[in-house]
Amino acid sequence: MVKKYDKVRLKDGRTATIVEVLEEGVAYLADIDLPGPDWDTEEIRQEDIEED
């Protein structure tokens, strides 16, 4: 189960930090790491997250 502040890898290879659980097991708000100190905040879905 993905929780707030978890670091996850997306299927496209990017890494992200969950900043809000919108719907448990379905949708999240995540800060997606960009090169350098930058990030984009995007809504992602459970199916976007790479399974361990």
C-alpha positions as CSV (number, residue, x, y, z in Angstrom):
1,M,0.0,0.0,0.0
2,V,1.3,3.4,-1.0
3,K,1.3,6.0,1.8
4,K,2.0,9.7,2.1
5,Y,5.7,10.6,1.7
6,D,6.5,7.2,0.2
7,K,9.2,7.4,-2.6
8,V,8.0,5.4,-5.7
9,R,9.4,4.6,-9.1
10,L,7.0,5.2,-12.0
11,K,6.7,2.9,-15.0
12,D,8.4,5.5,-17.2
13,G,11.5,5.4,-15.0
14,R,11.0,8.7,-13.1
15,T,10.9,8.8,-9.3
16,A,8.3,10.6,-7.2
17,T,7.3,11.3,-3.7
18,I,3.7,10.9,-2.7
19,V,2.5,14.1,-1.1
20,E,-1.3,13.3,-0.9
21,V,-3.4,10.2,-1.1
22,L,-6.4,11.2,-3.1
23,E,-8.0,7.8,-3.2
24,E,-6.3,4.9,-1.5
25,G,-5.0,2.3,-4.0
26,V,-6.3,4.5,-6.9
27,A,-4.9,8.1,-7.2
28,Y,-2.2,10.2,-5.6
29,L,-0.7,13.6,-5.8
30,A,3.1,13.2,-6.3
31,D,6.1,15.4,-6.6
32,I,7.9,14.0,-9.6
33,D,11.7,14.5,-9.6
34,L,13.2,16.5,-12.5
35,P,16.9,17.0,-13.2
36,G,18.6,19.2,-10.6
37,P,16.6,20.5,-7.6
38,D,13.3,20.8,-9.5
39,W,10.1,18.8,-9.4
40,D,6.6,18.8,-10.9
41,T,3.5,18.0,-8.9
42,E,1.2,15.8,-10.8
43,E,-1.7,13.5,-10.1
44,I,-0.7,9.9,-10.8
45,R,-2.7,6.6,-10.7
46,Q,-1.8,3.3,-9.1
47,E,-1.2,1.8,-12.5
48,D,1.5,4.4,-13.2
49,I,3.6,3.1,-10.3
50,E,6.1,0.3,-10.9
51,E,5.4,-2.8,-8.7
52,D,8.3,-4.1,-6.6
